[in-house]
Amino acid sequence: MLEEVVCVAAVTVLGVLEQAYFSLQVIYARRKYSVSPPATAGPPEFERVFRAQANCSEYFPIFIVVLWVSGAFFSQAVSSGLGLLYLYGRYRYFKGYSASAQGRYAGGWGLDGRVTSAMNGCECRTSAERNTGAPLSASTFMEGFIGRESTYVYCSLQLTVIIP
């Protein structure tokens, strides 16, 4: 069982450490610019660090859920690789936004220009529904997933990357 989740777990721990690093940067900025908690307003330099950390924290729960679900139902290796790429992008975003407001747009993935990714949809079907084309209902999914060992779940996720 452990060998099935070791890569996803390692990326999760790395993500938590990255969030801790971002939080520490806010603490350092508070001290540097004399902004006492709970205040969130201060010099623009502090506000950029604070906002960059808040933006990264807002998306962290979604990242963790998608990482684990895709690792469990798709591929641990692909999920872990994309998770590392996401964490690298978040680090670049944080560093860029902390330096300047326009810095958040600077090649977060190591590419020139803005990189915006969006999930356009996720479709899940059991093996029987995939063959018949019948729509998936929550009760049918759970019944098929839990009730029969031979039922597989197929998930397709469309990811669009826009590089303007």
ABEGO torsion letter per residue (X at the ends): XAAAAAAAAAAAAAAAAAAAAAAAAAAAAAAAAGBBOABABBBAAAAAAAAAAAAAAAAAAAAAAAAAAAAAABBAAAAAAAAAAAAAAAAAAAAAAAABAAAAABGAAGBBEBBBBBBAEBBBBBAAAAAAGBBBBAAAAAAAAAABAABBBBBBBBBBBBBX
